[in-house]
Amino acid sequence: GSELSGWAMGRWTYEGIDLNHNFADLNTALWDAEDNDLVPHEFPNHYIPIPEYYTLANATVAPETRAVIDWMQRYPFVLSANLHGGELVVTYPFDMTRTYWKAQELTPTADDGVFRWLATVYATSNLAMASEERRLCHYDDFMRFGNIINGANWHTVPGSMNDFSYLHTNCFEITVELSCDKFPHVSELPAEWENNRESLLLYMEQVHRGIKGVVRDSDTGQGIANAVISVDGINHDVRT
């Protein structure tokens, strides 16, 4: 049966690389700098550069991962979701635990309120998640938490795309676990689409939430590229 294929089925590439853990770990560098009181005056709290070891030709980085990173660097995405299967829950960064030896630990970002909002928008409008008659997929009762969870508080994922998007680009990204079944049968796909259609539309609409506009030179009126915008109380800047 398709529900019995195992969580790891389909996770590895032909080269034997797990794409779910293949992005550069920028978390550790940020947290080390925070512990040494270097952020943000000596170490950035956003647009964290990719470490040199990760860019070497012999680094264990899949061509698919390199291609996605190149894509993210060319286009200034601000909102994203990556779609997984095997559970009914929406997770949000950080995905990696701050205490490196812990398998689970609440590890919020500086934008935790925004991430919780984004996850809630998807979870509350998803027909399968919002159903009062839904069963547990496995043993985790995510319904107690509104079907959202901090990724690291579920299980640690070093090198996740969510964390990389947040720390290396302007993009806020969540993970949507779409279904208890990792591999739905073809006959089930129309129902899966109905479960997620409104959620996807409402989620995309969230790009209009918050502050937006153009940063201009006060003398010439020209837009300023790469202007760093800081918000009081949030130790994570964004750039135009």
C-alpha positions as CSV (number, residue, x, y, z in Angstrom):
1,G,0.0,0.0,0.0
2,S,1.2,3.5,-0.7
3,E,1.0,4.5,3.0
4,L,3.4,1.7,3.9
5,S,6.3,2.7,1.7
6,G,8.3,4.3,4.5
7,W,9.3,7.9,5.3
8,A,12.6,7.7,3.4
9,M,11.3,6.5,0.1
10,G,12.1,9.0,-2.6
11,R,14.2,11.2,-0.4
12,W,17.6,10.5,-2.0
13,T,18.9,11.4,-5.4
14,Y,20.7,9.0,-7.8
15,E,24.0,10.3,-6.3
16,G,22.8,9.3,-2.9
17,I,22.2,12.8,-1.5
18,D,19.3,13.6,0.7
19,L,18.0,16.9,-0.7
20,N,16.1,17.7,2.5
21,H,19.4,18.2,4.4
22,N,21.6,19.5,1.6
23,F,21.5,23.3,1.9
24,A,24.4,25.1,3.6
25,D,24.2,25.2,7.4
26,L,24.1,29.0,8.1
27,N,22.5,28.5,11.5
28,T,25.6,27.4,13.4
29,A,27.6,30.4,12.2
30,L,24.9,32.9,13.2
31,W,24.4,31.3,16.6
32,D,28.1,31.2,17.3
33,A,28.3,34.9,16.4
34,E,25.3,35.7,18.6
35,D,26.9,33.8,21.5
36,N,30.0,36.0,21.1
37,D,27.9,39.2,20.9
38,L,29.0,39.9,17.3
39,V,25.6,40.3,15.7
40,P,24.9,42.5,13.8
41,H,27.9,44.9,14.1
42,E,30.5,42.3,13.1
43,F,28.4,39.4,11.8
44,P,25.2,39.9,9.7
45,N,21.8,38.9,11.0
46,H,20.6,38.4,7.4
47,Y,22.1,37.7,3.9
48,I,24.6,35.4,5.7
49,P,27.2,34.3,3.1
50,I,27.6,30.7,2.1
51,P,30.7,29.2,3.7
52,E,33.6,28.5,1.4
53,Y,33.7,24.8,2.0
54,Y,30.2,24.5,0.6
55,T,31.2,26.1,-2.8
56,L,34.1,23.7,-3.5
57,A,33.8,21.4,-6.5
58,N,34.2,18.3,-4.3
59,A,31.6,19.4,-1.7
60,T,28.7,17.0,-1.3
61,V,26.1,19.3,-2.8
62,A,23.6,17.9,-5.3
63,P,23.4,19.7,-8.7
64,E,19.7,20.1,-7.9
65,T,20.6,22.0,-4.7
66,R,23.1,24.2,-6.5
67,A,20.5,25.0,-9.2
68,V,17.9,26.0,-6.6
69,I,20.4,28.2,-4.8
70,D,21.3,29.9,-8.0
71,W,17.6,30.5,-8.8
72,M,17.0,32.0,-5.3
73,Q,20.0,34.3,-5.7
74,R,18.7,35.6,-9.1
75,Y,15.2,36.3,-8.0
76,P,14.3,38.2,-4.8
77,F,11.6,35.9,-3.5
78,V,9.9,36.9,-0.3
79,L,7.5,34.1,0.3
80,S,7.8,30.3,-0.3
81,A,6.4,27.0,0.7
82,N,7.9,23.6,0.1
83,L,5.5,20.6,-0.1
84,H,6.1,17.3,1.6
85,G,4.0,14.3,2.4
86,G,3.6,11.8,5.2
87,E,1.9,14.0,7.8
88,L,-0.7,16.7,8.2
89,V,1.0,19.7,9.7
90,V,2.7,23.0,8.7
91,T,6.2,23.6,10.0
92,Y,8.1,26.8,10.2
93,P,11.8,27.8,10.9
94,F,14.1,27.2,12.5
95,D,14.2,23.6,11.4
96,M,17.6,23.0,13.1
97,T,17.8,22.8,16.9
98,R,20.1,25.4,18.5
99,T,21.5,22.9,20.9
100,Y,23.4,20.7,18.4
101,W,23.0,17.4,20.4
102,K,19.2,17.8,20.8
103,A,16.8,16.0,18.5
104,Q,14.0,18.3,19.4
105,E,14.0,21.8,20.8
106,L,11.9,24.9,20.3
107,T,14.1,27.1,18.2
108,P,12.2,30.2,17.0
109,T,13.5,32.8,14.6
110,A,13.5,36.6,15.2
111,D,10.3,36.7,13.1
112,D,8.5,33.9,15.0
113,G,5.2,35.8,15.1
114,V,5.1,36.2,11.3
115,F,6.1,32.5,10.7
116,R,3.4,31.3,13.1
117,W,0.9,33.5,11.3
118,L,1.9,32.1,7.9
119,A,1.7,28.5,9.1
120,T,-1.7,29.2,10.7
121,V,-3.1,30.7,7.5
122,Y,-2.3,27.5,5.6
123,A,-3.3,25.1,8.3
124,T,-6.7,26.6,9.2
125,S,-7.8,26.8,5.5
126,N,-6.6,23.3,4.6
127,L,-9.7,21.1,4.5
128,A,-7.9,17.9,5.7
129,M,-6.1,19.7,8.6
130,A,-9.2,21.7,9.7
131,S,-11.5,18.7,9.7
132,E,-12.8,17.8,13.1
133,E,-13.2,14.2,12.0
134,R,-9.6,13.7,10.8
135,R,-7.5,10.9,12.3
136,L,-3.9,11.1,13.4
137,C,-1.5,10.2,10.7
138,H,0.9,8.3,12.9
139,Y,1.5,9.1,16.6
140,D,2.0,12.9,16.8
141,D,-1.2,14.8,17.7
142,F,-0.6,18.1,15.9
143,M,-4.2,19.0,16.2
144,R,-3.5,20.1,19.8
145,F,-1.2,22.8,18.4
146,G,-3.5,24.0,15.6
147,N,-1.7,21.7,13.1
148,I,1.4,23.9,13.1
149,I,4.8,23.4,14.8
150,N,8.3,24.9,14.9
151,G,10.3,22.6,12.7
152,A,13.1,22.0,15.3
153,N,10.5,21.2,18.0
154,W,9.3,18.3,15.8
155,H,12.7,17.0,14.7
156,T,16.0,18.7,13.8
157,V,16.8,19.2,10.2
158,P,20.3,20.6,9.6
159,G,20.7,22.1,6.1
160,S,17.0,22.7,5.4
161,M,15.8,24.9,2.6
162,N,13.6,26.8,5.0
163,D,16.5,27.9,7.2
164,F,18.7,28.7,4.2
165,S,16.0,30.8,2.6
166,Y,15.5,32.8,5.8
167,L,19.2,33.4,6.5
168,H,20.6,33.8,3.0
169,T,17.8,35.6,1.2
170,N,14.8,37.8,2.0
171,C,12.5,34.8,1.6
172,F,10.2,33.5,4.4
173,E,9.5,29.8,3.8
174,I,7.5,27.1,5.5
175,T,7.0,23.4,5.0
176,V,3.6,21.9,4.3
177,E,3.1,18.3,5.1
178,L,0.2,17.7,2.7
179,S,-1.2,14.3,3.6
180,C,-0.8,11.3,5.8
181,D,0.0,9.4,2.6
182,K,3.4,10.2,1.0
183,F,2.3,8.6,-2.3
184,P,-1.5,9.0,-2.9
185,H,-3.1,6.9,-5.6
186,V,-4.1,8.7,-8.8
187,S,-7.7,8.4,-7.9
188,E,-7.1,10.4,-4.7
189,L,-5.4,13.4,-6.3
190,P,-8.6,15.4,-7.1
191,A,-9.5,15.3,-3.4
192,E,-5.9,16.3,-2.4
193,W,-6.2,19.3,-4.7
194,E,-9.5,20.4,-3.2
195,N,-7.9,20.0,0.3
196,N,-5.1,22.4,-0.6
197,R,-6.5,24.8,-3.3
198,E,-7.8,27.5,-1.0
199,S,-4.8,27.1,1.4
200,L,-2.4,27.8,-1.5
201,L,-4.3,30.8,-2.7
202,L,-4.6,32.3,0.8
203,Y,-1.0,31.7,1.5
204,M,0.1,33.5,-1.7
205,E,-2.0,36.4,-0.7
206,Q,0.1,36.9,2.4
207,V,2.8,38.6,0.3
208,H,0.6,41.7,0.7
209,R,0.8,41.7,4.5
210,G,3.3,44.0,6.3
211,I,5.3,47.0,5.1
212,K,6.1,47.4,1.4
213,G,7.2,50.2,-0.8
214,V,10.3,51.7,-2.4
215,V,13.3,53.2,-0.6
216,R,14.3,56.3,-2.5
217,D,17.2,58.8,-2.5
218,S,15.7,62.0,-0.9
219,D,17.5,64.2,-3.4
220,T,17.1,62.4,-6.7
221,G,14.0,60.3,-6.0
222,Q,15.8,57.2,-7.5
223,G,15.3,53.8,-5.9
224,I,18.1,52.6,-3.7
225,A,19.2,49.0,-4.3
226,N,20.3,46.8,-1.4
227,A,19.1,49.2,1.3
228,V,19.1,47.4,4.6
229,I,15.8,47.8,6.5
230,S,15.8,47.2,10.3
231,V,12.8,46.9,12.5
232,D,13.0,47.7,16.2
233,G,13.0,44.6,18.3
234,I,13.6,42.1,15.4
235,N,17.2,41.0,15.0
236,H,16.7,40.1,11.3
237,D,17.0,42.7,8.6
238,V,15.8,42.7,5.0
239,R,17.1,44.3,1.9
240,T,15.5,46.2,-1.0
